[in-house]
Amino acid sequence: MSKSTHDRRKPIRVLVSKLGLDGHDRGALVLCRALRDSGMEVIYSGLFCTPEQVAKIAIDEDVDVIAMSLLNGAHLTLFPRVANLLQERGVNDVLLIGGGVIPGNDKKILEQKGVRGNFGPGTPLDVIIEFIHNNLKK
């Protein structure tokens, strides 16, 4: 769904999440502020979330997007687990995006499992914001 078809009276709701044992959240916090400054509603999960917690928060908060961040190499396990949990609960209208240190080959695998974007360090924030606007599912 593009920005033009999204109900502009309702801000885009984004859950920014730090999964697993990754304790570095500076990039996630910068992203939170950029998303908020662009007019989106942002919910930050905090550090050390499980995929189950992320899925529950996303459902409880009725988010449009889950932006997951990992720097510790567990993205092939944890990101798809969030996608599977949402699917098991009948939630298929949430855009899942990934970010962190993700090798090119892993990006392709994540895309196949429903996790899009997969932005690396240094990605301009406006690129991520535009991606969200252009790929909303709700």
The 8 nearest C-alpha neighbors of each residue, nearest first, counted from 0:
[[1, 135, 136, 134, 133, 4, 2, 5],
 [2, 0, 133, 3, 4, 132, 134, 135],
 [1, 3, 132, 5, 4, 133, 0, 135],
 [2, 4, 1, 5, 6, 0, 7, 132],
 [5, 3, 1, 2, 0, 6, 7, 135],
 [6, 4, 2, 3, 7, 1, 0, 137],
 [7, 5, 8, 9, 4, 10, 3, 2],
 [8, 6, 9, 5, 10, 3, 2, 4],
 [7, 9, 6, 10, 5, 11, 38, 39],
 [8, 10, 7, 6, 11, 5, 12, 39],
 [11, 9, 39, 40, 12, 8, 7, 38],
 [10, 12, 39, 40, 63, 13, 9, 62],
 [13, 11, 40, 62, 63, 41, 39, 10],
 [14, 12, 64, 41, 62, 65, 63, 40],
 [13, 15, 65, 42, 43, 41, 66, 64],
 [16, 14, 66, 43, 67, 65, 42, 13],
 [15, 17, 67, 44, 43, 18, 68, 66],
 [18, 16, 46, 68, 67, 47, 48, 69],
 [19, 17, 48, 47, 49, 16, 69, 21],
 [20, 18, 47, 21, 48, 49, 17, 77],
 [19, 21, 47, 22, 18, 71, 46, 48],
 [20, 22, 19, 23, 71, 69, 70, 47],
 [21, 23, 20, 46, 24, 47, 17, 19],
 [24, 22, 21, 25, 70, 26, 46, 17],
 [23, 25, 27, 26, 28, 22, 17, 46],
 [24, 26, 28, 27, 23, 29, 30, 22],
 [27, 25, 29, 28, 24, 30, 23, 120],
 [26, 28, 30, 24, 29, 25, 31, 68],
 [27, 29, 31, 25, 30, 26, 24, 32],
 [30, 28, 26, 32, 31, 27, 25, 33],
 [29, 31, 27, 33, 28, 32, 34, 26],
 [32, 30, 28, 34, 29, 33, 35, 27],
 [31, 33, 35, 29, 30, 34, 36, 28],
 [34, 32, 36, 30, 35, 31, 37, 29],
 [35, 33, 37, 31, 36, 32, 39, 30],
 [34, 36, 39, 32, 38, 37, 33, 40],
 [35, 37, 33, 38, 34, 32, 39, 31],
 [38, 36, 34, 35, 39, 33, 128, 32],
 [39, 37, 35, 36, 10, 34, 40, 11],
 [38, 40, 35, 11, 10, 34, 37, 12],
 [39, 41, 12, 35, 11, 13, 10, 38],
 [42, 40, 13, 14, 12, 35, 39, 31],
 [41, 43, 14, 13, 15, 44, 40, 12],
 [44, 42, 15, 45, 14, 16, 41, 31],
 [45, 43, 16, 15, 42, 46, 17, 14],
 [44, 46, 43, 17, 16, 47, 48, 24],
 [45, 47, 17, 48, 22, 44, 18, 21],
 [48, 46, 19, 20, 18, 17, 21, 49],
 [49, 47, 18, 19, 46, 52, 17, 50],
 [48, 50, 52, 51, 18, 19, 53, 47],
 [51, 49, 81, 53, 52, 80, 54, 77],
 [50, 52, 54, 49, 53, 55, 81, 84],
 [53, 51, 55, 49, 50, 54, 48, 56],
 [52, 54, 50, 56, 55, 51, 57, 49],
 [53, 55, 57, 51, 52, 56, 81, 85],
 [56, 54, 52, 58, 57, 53, 59, 51],
 [55, 57, 59, 53, 58, 54, 60, 52],
 [58, 56, 54, 60, 55, 62, 59, 61],
 [57, 59, 61, 55, 56, 60, 54, 62],
 [60, 58, 56, 57, 61, 55, 62, 54],
 [59, 61, 57, 58, 62, 56, 12, 42],
 [62, 60, 58, 59, 57, 63, 12, 56],
 [63, 61, 12, 57, 60, 64, 13, 14],
 [62, 64, 93, 12, 13, 11, 94, 137],
 [65, 63, 94, 13, 93, 62, 95, 14],
 [64, 66, 14, 95, 13, 15, 67, 96],
 [65, 67, 15, 96, 97, 14, 16, 95],
 [68, 66, 16, 97, 15, 17, 65, 98],
 [67, 69, 98, 17, 99, 97, 16, 66],
 [70, 68, 99, 71, 21, 74, 17, 18],
 [69, 71, 99, 100, 72, 21, 68, 23],
 [70, 72, 69, 73, 21, 20, 100, 74],
 [73, 71, 74, 70, 69, 100, 101, 75],
 [72, 74, 76, 75, 71, 77, 69, 19],
 [73, 75, 77, 78, 76, 72, 69, 101],
 [76, 74, 73, 77, 78, 79, 109, 105],
 [75, 77, 74, 73, 78, 79, 80, 72],
 [76, 78, 80, 74, 79, 75, 73, 50],
 [77, 79, 74, 81, 80, 76, 75, 82],
 [80, 78, 82, 81, 77, 112, 76, 83],
 [79, 81, 83, 77, 82, 78, 84, 50],
 [82, 80, 50, 84, 79, 78, 83, 54],
 [81, 83, 79, 85, 80, 84, 86, 78],
 [84, 82, 86, 80, 85, 81, 87, 79],
 [85, 83, 87, 81, 86, 82, 80, 88],
 [86, 84, 90, 88, 82, 87, 83, 54],
 [85, 87, 83, 89, 88, 90, 84, 91],
 [88, 86, 84, 85, 89, 83, 90, 82],
 [89, 87, 85, 86, 90, 84, 83, 91],
 [90, 88, 86, 87, 91, 85, 84, 92],
 [91, 89, 85, 86, 88, 92, 93, 87],
 [92, 90, 93, 86, 89, 85, 136, 94],
 [91, 93, 136, 137, 90, 94, 63, 135],
 [94, 92, 63, 64, 91, 136, 95, 62],
 [93, 95, 64, 135, 136, 65, 63, 96],
 [96, 94, 65, 114, 64, 115, 66, 93],
 [97, 95, 115, 66, 116, 114, 117, 67],
 [98, 96, 117, 67, 66, 68, 116, 114],
 [97, 99, 118, 68, 117, 119, 67, 69],
 [98, 100, 69, 70, 119, 68, 101, 120],
 [99, 101, 70, 119, 102, 120, 69, 98],
 [100, 102, 99, 105, 106, 103, 119, 117],
 [103, 101, 105, 104, 106, 100, 119, 107],
 [104, 102, 106, 105, 101, 107, 108, 117],
 [105, 103, 106, 107, 102, 108, 101, 109],
 [104, 106, 108, 102, 107, 103, 109, 101],
 [107, 105, 109, 103, 104, 108, 117, 110],
 [108, 106, 110, 105, 109, 104, 111, 103],
 [107, 109, 105, 111, 106, 110, 112, 104],
 [108, 110, 112, 106, 114, 111, 107, 105],
 [111, 109, 114, 107, 113, 115, 112, 108],
 [112, 110, 108, 109, 113, 107, 114, 115],
 [113, 111, 109, 110, 114, 79, 108, 82],
 [112, 114, 110, 111, 115, 109, 82, 95],
 [115, 113, 110, 95, 109, 96, 112, 97],
 [116, 114, 96, 110, 117, 95, 113, 97],
 [115, 117, 96, 118, 97, 114, 98, 130],
 [118, 116, 97, 98, 115, 96, 106, 119],
 [117, 119, 98, 116, 122, 97, 99, 120],
 [118, 120, 99, 100, 98, 122, 121, 101],
 [121, 119, 122, 99, 100, 118, 98, 26],
 [120, 122, 123, 119, 118, 124, 26, 99],
 [121, 123, 120, 119, 124, 118, 126, 127],
 [124, 122, 126, 125, 121, 127, 120, 128],
 [123, 125, 127, 126, 122, 128, 33, 30],
 [124, 126, 128, 127, 123, 129, 33, 130],
 [127, 125, 129, 124, 123, 128, 130, 122],
 [128, 126, 130, 124, 125, 129, 131, 123],
 [129, 127, 125, 131, 130, 126, 124, 132],
 [128, 130, 132, 126, 131, 127, 125, 133],
 [131, 129, 127, 133, 128, 132, 134, 126],
 [130, 132, 128, 134, 129, 133, 135, 127],
 [133, 131, 2, 129, 130, 134, 1, 135],
 [132, 134, 1, 130, 131, 2, 129, 135],
 [135, 133, 131, 0, 132, 130, 1, 136],
 [136, 134, 0, 137, 94, 132, 131, 133],
 [135, 137, 92, 0, 93, 94, 134, 63],
 [136, 92, 135, 63, 93, 0, 5, 94]]
